[in-house]
Amino acid sequence: MNKMETMTGAKALMTAMEKEGVKQVFGLPGGANLPMYDEFARCNIRHILTRHEQSAAHMADGFGRVSRKPGVCFATSGPGATNILTGIATAQADSAPMIAVTGQVPVGMIGKDAFQESDIIGMANPVVKYAFQPRTAGEIPEVVKKGFFIAESGRPGPVLIDIPKDVQTNEEPMNFPDEFKIRGYHPWADPDIVNVERAIDMLLHAEKPIILAGGGTIISSAFAELQSIAETLMLPVVTTFKGKGAFPENHPLSLGPIGMHGHAEANKMMSEADCVLAIGTRFSDRSVGTFEAFEKRLKIIHMDVDPAEIGKNQTAQIAVIGDVRVNLRVMVKLLLQKAVKKSEETPWIKHVKETKAYWKENLKLHPGEMGAAKILRKLRELLPKESVVTTEVGQHQMWASLFYDVIQPGTFFSSTGLGTMGWGFPAAIGAKVARPDVPVVDIAGDGSFAMTENSLATAVLEDIPVIVFLLNNSTLGMVAQWQRTFYDRRMIGVDQKSCPDYVKLAESYGAQGIRAQSMDELDKAIKTALSSDVATVIDIPIDPEEDVLPFVAPGTSLADMILPS
Amino acid sequence: MWAILSILVENKPGILFKVTHLFRSRNFNIDSISVGITENPEYSKMTITTYGDEKQIDQIVKQLDKMIDTVKVEHLDEHKTVFRELSLFKIKLSNANDSMEINKLANAYGAKVHDVKKDSIMVELTATPDQIQAFEELAKPFGILDVARTGVAALQRSGA
C-alpha cells in the first residue's frame, strides 16, 4: 500500500499522468481548467499551446497514432469542451488512443446553466470509448489509471475526463493504485487457434485468395506477420484506405488501397477474388462499395479485435476475434509447422501481376507538368522512407492514396472514418512531437488546411518543424469534382478565389513559405524544407479541374470504376 | 423477431442514458424497458424488449456487450424464460352491467380490480405483453380511459 499523500485534485491529475509516462499536453487554458494549468508550473509535463481546442485534440490524436500511447489534450469547460468534440469524434472513428481532459463548472453549479457550462459528458457519449466525471478529488488517480488503460487497450479510442473546478482544487489524501478492476471490460487477448486453422484451410483451397489489410493491422503493428503470410501463401495484398501502408507498397504482391478512390488494379483484383482474409477492417462503405455485391461472391475470413465488427457490415464465413497481431502470429507459426509454401506461378498470381503491370502503364494521368501524380511521386522520391505523412481530407488525400507509395509500414496517417478537414496539419504536429527524429509532412489541400492553419503559431512558437505540402487548387476540390460529375457542372460554394496567399500567411506566422510552380521549383522546395529547422508551407498551385480517378460512385460496386477518359 | 434482452449494468448514474442512446445512435428500437436494482446493490438489471431480424439482434447484443458499463448481456429465449409486465387500465362504466362484465373479464385474465367508482373502474393485470394486448382488445368496447404499463421483466428458468 502506498503512503497516502494529501494533495489537490489538479495535482493528483498531473501526478497520475506523469506515472502514465505523459511528457506533454496539447491544450488551451480557460476559467474552468486553471487549477490544472497552474500545475504545469510544478511538474515535468510540457504544455504545448494551441490556438483552437479542435487542433489540440488532433495533435493529441496524431501523437497517439504514431506513438501508440494516448496523446493528451486539455480544454476548458463550455465552448472549449465543445470545440474538442470534433477531435474526439475523429479519434473514435479511427480508433486512435486519446485522453481529453476538460474543465467543468463546480459540482454545485452543474445543471444551473452556469457560465461556460456544457454537458460535455452527455454530448460526447456517442463519440468516446468512455467518459469519466470524477465528483471527488480522491477518485482522480484511479480514473486516470483506468482512462489510460481503456484508451490504449483492445480497440483503442478516446477517453474523456471531465473535472469540475472544485474537484480540481479540493485537497484529499490520494492513493495511486497499481491495480484496478473494470468488470464490464475485457479486451480479447487469447489467440483463436481453431479458427486460424480453419482460415488457413479456406485460403489454401481458394482459387483466387486475397488479403484485405485494414487499419487494425497498423494499430497492432502486425507488419512482419502480414508480410510473412502474404509471401508464404502467395497472396496479393490490397488494403483499405486506413490500412494504406500496412504492407510495403513497393512490394510485388502489393496492389494498394481499394475503395471509392482505390487503385484500379486493387479494385479489379478485389472484384475477382473468391476468398478474402480481412484483417482489422470494418468493411466501410467507402472501401467496399455496395455490401451486397461484395458479400455474394466472396468467402470472408474476418479478423478483428472488436467482436461487434463481426457481422456488422459483412457476414463472415470464419470469424477470428482478438488482437490481429496475436492471431496472425499463430497463423505464421502454423504455416511453418505445416511447411506450407506456395509457388509463385499460380494462374491467379500471374493474372494479378499482369493486371498490376497493365494499370501501371495504362492509367491516364493529368497531362500538365504539375499534375497530382507527378507532384506526389516527386515527394516520394525525395522523402526518406521512414518519414511520417499525414493528410488533410479531400482530393489531395485521395491523390496521396493513389500516388504516394508508403514504403515503410505504419508511416501514413489520415482522418479516414470521420473525414475531418483540418486534421492533417495539427496531427502532423502531434506526430512530430512523437517522432522528432524523422521528417513529418502533411499532404494538404487548401480548403482543408484553411480549417486549422492557425496551428502554424504552435509549430513556430513550440519549435515543431513540420512540412505542409499544399496542393493548392483554390477550390474545395472534392466537392467541385462531385458537382462536375453528378450536378451538371453547377459549381456552388467551392471557389476559394486564391485567398489567402499561403506563402505570405506562413511568413506572417514566422514559418517558411515557398511557392513551387514547376517541377524544378518543387524539387528545390522539398529539399529546402527537409533541411530547414522551421515549419514550412510549400504552396503548389495545381489545376482546379483535375479529378481524382479512378472513382467508384457511391452505391455502386468496385468493378464499376469511372476511369480517366 | 421480438427479443428479450437482459442486461446487467453497473448501478451508477447515467447508465440508462448510455444504453438508450446506443439504441438511438445505432438505429435500433426499444419496444419496452424496465430497470431495477438487483440483490447486489452494485448492479442494476435492465430488461429491454426490441424488434429486429437475427442479424440486427446479434448486433444489438454485441454493441451492448461492448459497452464498458454493461457487465453481462443476455438474449433470453422466450420459451425458457418467465417474462411478465404489469399494466393498469382505467375503464369506463356506462351502464349497470359494465361493472359485472369487467369483473368477469378481469377474473378470466387473473387480473385484480381496484378503485371501483360510479363511472370508472381500475384493473391491474400482470401478464405477458400478448395477454395484456388481448385484454386491451376485449376491454376496448367499454371505453378505455387510461393505460399505464411497466415494460417487461424477465428471468430465465433454472436449468433452462
Interface residues (C-beta under 8 A of the other chain):
Chain A: I121 G122 N125 P126 K129 Y130 I150 I182 R183 G184 Y185 D306 P307 A308 I310 G311 K312 T315
Chain B: V9 E10 G14 F17 K18 H21 L22 S25 K55 D58 Q59 K62 Q63 D65 K66 M67 I68 D69 T70 V71
